[in-house]
């Protein structure tokens, strides 16, 4: 077994030439060109292409440290195993909505997968006001299928425990526990924020009601092993065009609360909505696109809830509450009420986790390009203050939320006084 070594744009080609199992994907004897394109916080990513054909692939390798922080912050390379396992499971459950896996090398902490260069990471085109007509359908399908089929509603107790054991991911869970739920809301050296938000940041840190609610969401993240979640499902982890959607980068995957994934998607769309107060000066153009984004949020939840319930009705084989449990006069109505309560719980968790993630983007180690690309700090602060108010409400008022329109309503209520 070869010893681990970080690859570069030259050695990655040597590595591929020595991997005959990839001969069907890449012409290993032909000229190759590799370039490093990783812009994430954790790993390095190479696109490798044949110079004489259209064959190509992607090599993703874990470094032994947190890339965004540098070598002073060691991090286990085992995360590439979790990513590969998750990609394989997602390919099984939601085929066509994730990249194909061609090769995995545990010793080298790398995975070779489908090249998605024909797609765009969603974050920038959303800032450019691009529309994705199939996105709500695709992402709601991904969420419904990956969450339902890895939950106790479908799996037996033994199957679920085996899945949890396969995805014990403590080091990356620790990153989320610290950087999403804890460090942004106290003094911690890696935190950074717009200096015009000093008063708002300090107010969040002193808000006991908010901090109690955030503590409850952290407890949910750490203890609610509801399903296999992606655990980093923002618009920077989704690639798309007008026809196709692919979910990438599931190295944080573990069995956690379903609402964390859904909340991540929705809060990123809210942050994009807010960024247009600066990115789109024309009022009519801005309002039209912001209405599109709110409609997208509504459609994603509505379609997710319908698809999740349909899967449950068609596949009620799990041992949580098997079909026989409801086999009595009045049982059908009781089962319908249980499904309703479950989806209501997931929506409340979506609000709480989405709000926590929205807040941490404003005052933690990692923001979002939608916001940081606003060069004028005063203009940026407009969007950031709104995000703090909306995120705080999503967290603190989550138990009063009964529909997706309640969540959207909080966005509209806070944003209506701005331009």
Helices and strands as residue ranges (DSSP letters): H 11-17, G 20-22, E 32-36, E 43-50, E 56-62, H 79-93, E 101-105, E 110-113, E 120-121, H 122-127, H 135-148, H 157-166, H 170-179, G 183-185, G 195-197, H 198-206, H 208-223, E 227-229, G 235-237, E 238-240, E 245-247, E 254-256, H 258-279, H 283-314, G 323-326, H 331-363, H 369-372, H 377-396, G 398-400, H 404-415
